[in-house]
């Protein structure tokens, strides 16, 4: 058993300010000299980029759908203890508190992960457009699942001190501590895009935004009360996940190229850790800048990102596209997903891409997100034929 101070930042719905509050708390506490680890519920890659800027360590995901219930506390402990041990873990929730995989009784929800971590929940209450009603709705969330420890609230986006006091009064009557009352500040909101927030790597002003968030939160939230709340979490029994325990070492330190740069920012930290644990040498390839492949390339991992934003630039790097096409057609072991699949296709929004996949893609106005189950039709690098995999 080990003491790992932790809390989960949740809300009643998306767009209530979870990312603003969670990232601001991470940055403010890090600014006080504390070692803070940031986590995100679910498969989201974008928020962890902001968490990494706020804490100076990789942002990580906790997703029982794509891993397992047993792995969530193990991965959390790994993120808290690998490298520089963290004093405090802050987990940003996803969507509304009880929203998980459809038709699954909330499996994979913020509440589910909070229970798996036995962590207190800090509820972000969006005050925009209401006052006492926002507090009453939050108290309903608290009462819905007695297994959940909703232990404090931060009231966000209040219009005035009087507005904030009106809401806080309801919580005081109910005995639920108010740890902060945060006024609206449109100047520090992270801009949105079709999949959520704009990745931190694409925003030149990201560091300044994080600093502004830290100052804003430090001025309106009782940070000592936040750390005290995290310290009420009981000891966690799970052993830390160890990448060395789940890979088969390979000889010769093969070079694995990983697509990176502004167009390929979506990657789980554990992917690189698994490759390194297997004895591989991981080399980043930025298709926006690099014109040649690394010497001795043994395999390629093409992960996620926003290639459609940089389609013209990616297409313009014809030399790298030609090298990749030749290497893959000559048998270079390759794993591609999301942005990687788009880049390896023939065209993206009309721009020529690598062309090794017989597919073309275009951006549409409609957003579609969700978990999917698939069955491998043939033996691949990732799974033998017939294996069912969960994906998103």
C-alpha positions as CSV (number, residue, x, y, z in Angstrom):
1,X,0.0,0.0,0.0
2,X,1.3,3.4,-0.9
3,X,0.0,7.0,-0.2
4,X,-0.6,8.8,-3.5
5,X,-2.4,12.1,-3.0
6,X,-4.9,12.5,-5.8
7,X,-8.2,14.0,-6.9
8,X,-10.4,13.9,-9.9
9,X,-11.7,17.1,-11.5
10,X,-15.2,16.5,-12.9
11,X,-18.3,18.5,-14.1
12,X,-21.9,18.0,-15.0
13,X,-21.3,18.4,-18.7
14,X,-18.7,19.2,-21.3
15,X,-17.7,22.9,-21.7
16,X,-18.1,23.6,-18.0
17,X,-14.4,24.4,-17.6
18,X,-12.8,21.1,-16.6
19,X,-9.7,21.7,-18.7
20,X,-9.3,25.3,-17.6
21,X,-9.6,24.4,-13.9
22,X,-7.6,21.2,-14.0
23,X,-4.8,22.7,-16.1
24,X,-4.8,25.9,-14.0
25,X,-4.5,23.9,-10.8
26,X,-1.7,21.8,-12.2
27,X,0.2,25.0,-13.3
28,X,-0.5,26.9,-10.1
29,X,0.6,24.0,-7.8
30,X,3.7,23.4,-10.0
31,X,4.5,27.1,-9.7
32,X,4.6,26.6,-5.9
33,X,7.4,24.1,-6.4
34,X,5.2,20.9,-6.1
35,X,5.7,17.9,-8.3
36,X,2.3,17.4,-10.0
37,X,1.3,14.6,-12.4
38,X,-1.6,15.2,-14.8
39,X,-4.0,12.6,-16.2
40,X,-7.0,12.6,-18.5
41,X,-10.0,10.2,-18.4
42,X,-10.6,8.6,-21.7
43,X,-8.7,8.5,-25.0
44,X,-8.2,12.3,-25.4
45,X,-4.7,13.3,-26.6
46,X,-5.2,17.1,-26.6
47,X,-5.8,17.9,-23.0
48,X,-2.7,15.9,-21.8
49,X,-0.6,18.2,-24.0
50,X,-1.7,21.2,-21.9
51,X,-1.2,19.1,-18.8
52,X,2.4,18.4,-19.9
53,X,3.0,22.2,-20.4
54,X,1.6,22.9,-16.9
55,X,3.5,20.2,-15.0
56,X,6.7,19.6,-17.0
57,X,6.1,15.9,-17.2
58,X,4.1,13.8,-19.7
59,X,0.3,14.0,-19.5
60,X,-1.2,10.6,-19.4
61,X,-4.6,8.9,-20.1
62,X,-6.6,6.6,-17.9
63,X,-9.1,4.6,-19.9
64,X,-10.6,1.4,-18.7
65,X,-12.3,0.8,-22.1
66,X,-9.0,0.7,-24.0
67,X,-7.0,-0.9,-21.2
68,X,-8.9,-2.6,-18.3
69,X,-10.3,-1.7,-14.9
70,X,-7.3,-3.4,-13.3
71,X,-4.8,-1.4,-15.3
72,X,-6.2,2.1,-14.4
73,X,-4.7,2.2,-10.9
74,X,-1.5,0.6,-12.1
75,X,-1.1,3.1,-14.9
76,X,-1.9,5.9,-12.5
77,X,0.8,4.8,-10.1
78,X,3.2,4.4,-12.9
79,X,2.5,8.0,-14.0
80,X,3.0,9.2,-10.4
81,X,6.3,7.4,-9.8
82,X,8.2,7.1,-13.1
83,X,11.1,9.5,-13.4
84,X,10.6,12.2,-10.7
85,X,8.0,11.0,-8.2
86,X,5.0,13.2,-8.0
87,X,3.5,14.6,-4.8
88,X,0.0,15.0,-6.2
89,X,-2.0,13.6,-9.1
90,X,-4.7,15.6,-10.8
91,X,-7.1,13.7,-13.1
92,X,-9.2,15.6,-15.5
93,X,-12.5,14.0,-16.2
94,X,-14.3,13.6,-19.5
95,X,-17.8,14.9,-20.6
96,X,-20.3,14.8,-17.7
97,X,-19.4,13.0,-14.5
98,X,-21.4,9.8,-15.3
99,X,-21.0,9.8,-19.1
100,X,-19.2,6.7,-20.3
101,X,-19.4,4.2,-23.1
102,X,-23.0,4.0,-24.4
103,X,-25.1,1.1,-23.3
104,X,-22.6,0.2,-20.6
105,X,-24.0,1.8,-17.4
106,X,-21.3,4.4,-17.5
107,X,-18.3,2.2,-18.1
108,X,-15.2,4.4,-18.7
109,X,-16.9,7.5,-17.2
110,X,-15.2,10.0,-14.9
111,X,-17.1,8.5,-12.0
112,X,-16.0,5.0,-13.0
113,X,-12.3,6.1,-13.0
114,X,-12.7,8.0,-9.7
115,X,-14.0,4.8,-8.1
116,X,-11.2,2.7,-9.5
117,X,-8.7,5.2,-8.1
118,X,-10.6,5.6,-4.8
119,X,-10.1,9.3,-5.4
120,X,-12.1,12.3,-4.1
121,X,-13.9,14.3,-6.8
122,X,-13.6,18.0,-7.1
123,X,-16.7,19.2,-9.0
124,X,-16.5,22.1,-11.4
125,X,-19.8,23.9,-11.3
126,X,-20.5,26.1,-14.3
127,X,-22.2,29.3,-13.1
128,X,-22.9,30.8,-16.6
129,X,-26.6,31.3,-17.1
130,X,-27.8,30.4,-13.6
131,X,-27.1,30.7,-9.9
132,X,-28.7,28.6,-7.2
133,X,-29.9,26.1,-9.8
134,X,-26.4,25.3,-10.8
135,X,-25.6,24.4,-7.2
136,X,-28.7,22.3,-6.8
137,X,-27.9,20.3,-9.9
138,X,-24.4,19.7,-8.6
139,X,-25.8,18.4,-5.3
140,X,-27.9,16.0,-7.4
141,X,-24.7,14.7,-9.0
142,X,-23.2,14.2,-5.5
143,X,-26.2,12.2,-4.4
144,X,-26.6,10.0,-7.4
145,X,-23.9,7.4,-6.6
146,X,-23.1,6.9,-2.9
147,X,-19.9,5.0,-3.9
148,X,-18.5,8.3,-5.1
149,X,-16.8,10.8,-2.9
150,X,-17.7,14.2,-4.3
151,X,-15.8,16.2,-1.6
152,X,-15.6,19.8,-2.9
153,X,-16.6,22.2,-5.6
154,X,-15.1,25.0,-7.6
155,X,-17.6,27.5,-9.0
156,X,-16.5,28.6,-12.4
157,X,-17.4,31.5,-14.7
158,X,-19.2,33.6,-12.1
159,X,-20.3,37.0,-13.4
160,X,-19.7,38.9,-10.1
161,X,-18.9,38.4,-6.4
162,X,-22.6,38.6,-5.6
163,X,-23.3,35.9,-8.2
164,X,-20.6,33.6,-6.8
165,X,-21.8,34.2,-3.2
166,X,-25.4,33.2,-4.1
167,X,-24.2,29.9,-5.5
168,X,-21.7,29.2,-2.7
169,X,-24.4,29.7,-0.1
170,X,-26.3,26.7,-1.3
171,X,-23.2,24.5,-1.0
172,X,-22.5,25.9,2.5
173,X,-26.0,24.9,3.6
174,X,-25.5,21.4,2.2
175,X,-22.1,21.0,3.9
176,X,-20.1,20.7,0.6
177,X,-16.9,22.8,0.8
178,X,-16.4,25.5,-1.9
179,X,-12.6,25.6,-2.7
180,X,-12.8,28.4,-5.2
181,X,-15.0,30.9,-7.0
182,X,-13.5,31.7,-10.4
183,X,-14.7,34.7,-12.4
184,X,-15.1,34.6,-16.2
185,X,-12.0,35.4,-18.1
186,X,-12.3,34.9,-21.9
187,X,-8.7,35.9,-22.4
188,X,-7.3,32.6,-21.0
189,X,-9.6,30.1,-22.7
190,X,-7.9,27.5,-24.9
191,X,-9.3,27.8,-28.4
192,X,-11.5,24.9,-29.7
193,X,-11.3,23.0,-32.9
194,X,-13.4,20.2,-34.4
195,X,-12.0,17.6,-32.0
196,X,-11.9,19.8,-29.0
197,X,-9.0,22.0,-27.9
198,X,-6.3,23.1,-30.3
199,X,-3.2,21.1,-29.4
200,X,-0.6,22.9,-27.2
201,X,2.1,22.1,-29.8
202,X,0.2,24.2,-32.4
203,X,-0.1,27.3,-30.2
204,X,2.8,29.6,-30.0
205,X,1.2,31.3,-27.1
206,X,0.5,28.1,-25.1
207,X,3.1,28.7,-22.5
208,X,1.7,32.2,-21.8
209,X,-1.8,30.8,-21.6
210,X,-0.7,28.3,-19.0
211,X,1.0,31.0,-17.0
212,X,-2.2,33.1,-17.1
213,X,-4.3,30.1,-16.1
214,X,-2.0,29.5,-13.1
215,X,-2.2,33.1,-12.0
216,X,-6.0,33.2,-12.5
217,X,-6.6,30.0,-10.4
218,X,-4.1,31.0,-7.7
219,X,-6.0,34.2,-7.2
220,X,-9.4,32.6,-6.8
221,X,-8.9,29.0,-5.5
222,X,-7.7,27.9,-2.1
223,X,-4.7,25.8,-3.3
224,X,-3.9,24.6,0.2
225,X,-7.5,23.2,0.5
226,X,-7.0,21.5,-2.9
227,X,-3.9,19.7,-1.8
228,X,-5.5,18.8,1.6
229,X,-8.4,17.3,-0.3
230,X,-6.1,15.2,-2.5
231,X,-4.4,14.1,0.7
232,X,-7.6,12.5,1.9
233,X,-7.3,9.8,-0.7
234,X,-6.6,6.4,0.9
235,X,-3.6,4.3,0.1
236,X,-3.6,2.7,-3.3
237,X,-2.9,-1.0,-3.3
238,X,-2.1,-1.5,-7.0
239,X,1.5,-2.0,-8.1
240,X,2.8,0.3,-10.7
241,X,2.5,-0.8,-14.4
242,X,5.9,-1.7,-15.8
243,X,6.5,-1.7,-19.5
244,X,9.4,-4.1,-19.1
245,X,7.0,-6.7,-17.8
246,X,4.8,-6.8,-20.9
247,X,7.2,-6.7,-23.8
248,X,9.7,-9.2,-25.3
249,X,13.1,-7.7,-25.6
250,X,14.7,-7.5,-29.1
251,X,18.3,-7.5,-30.0
252,X,20.3,-5.0,-31.9
253,X,18.5,-1.8,-30.8
254,X,16.4,-1.5,-33.9
255,X,15.5,2.1,-35.0
256,X,11.7,2.8,-34.8
257,X,10.6,6.0,-36.5
258,X,7.7,7.8,-34.9
259,X,5.9,10.5,-36.8
260,X,6.0,13.7,-34.8
261,X,5.9,17.5,-35.1
262,X,2.9,19.8,-35.3
263,X,0.9,17.5,-37.6
264,X,1.4,14.4,-35.4
265,X,0.9,15.4,-31.8
266,X,-1.4,12.5,-30.6
267,X,0.7,9.8,-29.0
268,X,0.4,8.0,-25.6
269,X,3.6,8.3,-23.5
270,X,3.3,4.6,-22.8
271,X,3.8,3.8,-26.5
272,X,7.3,5.2,-26.5
273,X,8.0,3.6,-23.1
274,X,7.0,0.1,-24.4
275,X,9.3,0.5,-27.5
276,X,12.2,1.6,-25.3
277,X,11.5,-1.2,-22.8
278,X,11.8,-3.7,-25.7
279,X,15.2,-2.4,-26.6
280,X,14.3,-0.2,-29.6
281,X,15.8,3.2,-30.3
282,X,12.9,5.6,-30.9
283,X,13.6,8.4,-33.4
284,X,11.1,11.2,-34.2
285,X,10.3,12.1,-37.8
286,X,8.7,15.4,-38.5
287,X,7.1,15.3,-42.0
288,X,6.8,19.0,-42.0
289,X,10.6,19.5,-41.6
290,X,12.5,16.3,-42.3
291,X,13.1,15.4,-45.9
292,X,14.8,12.0,-45.4
293,X,14.2,9.0,-43.2
294,X,16.6,8.1,-40.4
295,X,19.5,5.8,-41.3
296,X,18.8,2.2,-40.6
297,X,15.1,2.6,-40.0
298,X,13.6,-0.8,-39.0
299,X,9.9,0.1,-38.4
300,X,7.5,3.0,-38.5
301,X,4.7,4.1,-36.1
302,X,2.4,6.7,-37.7
303,X,0.1,7.9,-34.9
304,X,-2.6,10.6,-34.6
305,X,-2.8,14.3,-35.1
306,X,-4.3,17.0,-37.3
307,X,-2.7,16.4,-40.7
308,X,-5.7,18.2,-42.4
309,X,-4.5,21.4,-40.9
310,X,-1.1,21.0,-42.5
311,X,-2.1,19.1,-45.6
312,X,-0.5,21.5,-48.1
313,X,2.8,21.5,-46.2
314,X,2.8,17.7,-45.8
315,X,2.1,17.3,-49.5
316,X,4.9,19.8,-50.3
317,X,7.5,17.6,-48.7
318,X,7.6,15.3,-51.8
319,X,11.0,13.9,-51.0
320,X,10.0,12.4,-47.7
321,X,6.7,11.2,-49.2
322,X,8.6,9.3,-51.9
323,X,11.1,7.8,-49.4
324,X,8.3,6.6,-47.2
325,X,6.3,5.1,-50.1
326,X,9.4,3.2,-51.3
327,X,10.3,2.0,-47.8
328,X,6.8,0.8,-47.0
329,X,6.3,-0.9,-50.4
330,X,9.7,-2.6,-49.8
331,X,8.3,-4.1,-46.6
332,X,9.1,-1.7,-43.8
333,X,7.0,-2.9,-40.8
334,X,4.4,-0.1,-40.3
335,X,1.6,0.7,-37.9
336,X,-0.6,3.6,-38.9
337,X,-3.7,5.0,-37.2
338,X,-5.8,8.1,-37.4
339,X,-3.6,10.9,-38.9
340,X,-1.0,8.2,-39.9
341,X,-3.6,6.5,-42.1
342,X,-4.6,9.8,-43.6
343,X,-1.0,10.7,-44.4
344,X,-0.3,7.3,-45.9
345,X,-3.4,7.5,-48.1
346,X,-3.5,8.9,-51.7
347,X,-5.0,12.3,-51.0
348,X,-6.1,14.4,-48.1
349,X,-8.5,17.3,-48.9
350,X,-7.2,17.0,-52.5
351,X,-3.5,17.2,-51.6
352,X,-1.3,14.2,-52.6
353,X,-0.1,12.2,-49.7
354,X,2.3,9.1,-49.4
355,X,0.0,6.9,-51.5
356,X,0.6,3.5,-50.0
357,X,-3.0,3.0,-48.9
358,X,-5.7,3.0,-51.5
359,X,-7.8,5.6,-49.8
360,X,-8.5,9.3,-49.9
361,X,-10.0,11.5,-47.2
362,X,-11.6,14.9,-46.8
363,X,-12.7,17.0,-43.8
364,X,-16.4,17.3,-43.2
365,X,-18.4,19.6,-40.8
366,X,-19.7,16.7,-38.7
367,X,-18.0,15.5,-35.6
368,X,-18.2,11.8,-34.8
369,X,-16.6,10.4,-31.7
370,X,-17.0,7.1,-29.8
371,X,-15.6,3.7,-29.0
372,X,-15.7,1.0,-31.5
373,X,-15.0,-2.8,-31.4
374,X,-13.3,-4.4,-34.3
375,X,-12.0,-7.9,-35.3
376,X,-8.7,-8.4,-37.0
377,X,-9.4,-10.0,-40.4
378,X,-5.9,-11.2,-40.8
379,X,-2.6,-11.6,-38.9
380,X,-1.0,-8.2,-38.4
381,X,1.8,-6.5,-36.4
382,X,-0.8,-5.7,-33.8
383,X,-3.0,-8.8,-33.5
384,X,-3.5,-12.3,-34.9
385,X,-6.5,-12.9,-37.1
386,X,-9.8,-13.1,-35.1
387,X,-8.6,-10.9,-32.2
388,X,-11.2,-8.4,-31.1
389,X,-9.8,-5.0,-30.2
390,X,-11.4,-2.0,-28.6
391,X,-10.6,1.4,-30.3
392,X,-12.0,4.9,-30.6
